[in-house]
Amino acid sequence: MSYIVTVQDAVTAFAPWLEPTDAELDAIESEMPAISAEVELLDAQIMTLDRTPNDVDTQRIRRACRRVLAAHRDRANHNVGTSLPGGAA
């Protein structure tokens, strides 16, 4: 019995364009608090899918929603000082 395997992974596995650039890594790092808050909100919502939410579940969802909003607010306020390309006033 002979096995059929793909060679493409071996050829492109070490291609330099597959690695994220420093700018992309910095963008991911700056978005990480918002991503973590959204994951926490999603976890809180998933826990209540198969049952009626009680008071603790409702508080957990509201708290997670506030953290998402705060993370997006902080990220937006942090980006206010940076200038955008294009020279718009």
N, C-alpha and C positions, 0 to 999 in steps of 0.2 A: 504494500500500500504506500503510495506516495502522497505527501501532504502538499497542498497548495497554500502558499503564504504570499502576502503582499510584500513587495520590496519598497514601496513608497515611504513607509514610516522610517525605514533604515536610511533612505536617501535624504529625506527632508527633516529628520529628527534634530540635526545639529545646524540647521540653517540659521544664520544670524538674524534674519527678519522675523523669526517666530518669537523671539524674546521681547518683552515689553521694554520700551524706552524709559529713560529716567523721568521724562515728563509724564508719561502714562502712569508710572509708579507713584509719582507725586500727586497726580490727580486722584488715584485710588486712595492714597493715604488721606487726602483732604476730605474725601467722601465717606471714609470709614465710620465716623460717628453716626451719620445719617443712615448708612447701611445697617449698622448694628441696631439702631433704634427701630428701623423698619422690620428687621428680623424679629425683634422682641414683640412688636405689635402683631406680627403675623403668628407668632407662637401663641400669644394670648387669644387671638381669634380662633386658631385651630383647636385650642383646648375646649372651646365652647360649641363646637360644631355638632357634637353628638348629645348634647344635653342643654337644658334651659340654663342660661347664665344666672348665677346667684349674685349676691352683693359683692363678694370678693372678686368674682370674675369681672363684673362690671367695673369695679375700681381698677383692676389690673389692666383692662383694655383702655380705660380713660387715661391712666398714668402712662401707658405705652404710647398712646396717641399724643399726649402732651410732650413726651420725649422726642417723638418724630418731628413735631412742629418746632420744638426748641432747637433740634439739630439742624433743621433746614434754615431756621432763622439765623442761627450762629454762622452757618456757612455762607448765607447771603450777605450778612453784615461783614464777614471777613473779606468777601470778594468786592465790597464797595470801594475799597481803597485802591484796588488794582485797576490799571487802565486797560481798555480793550483795544485791540488793533483796529486800524482804519481811521483814526484821528477824528472820530465823531465827538462833538462837543457835548 
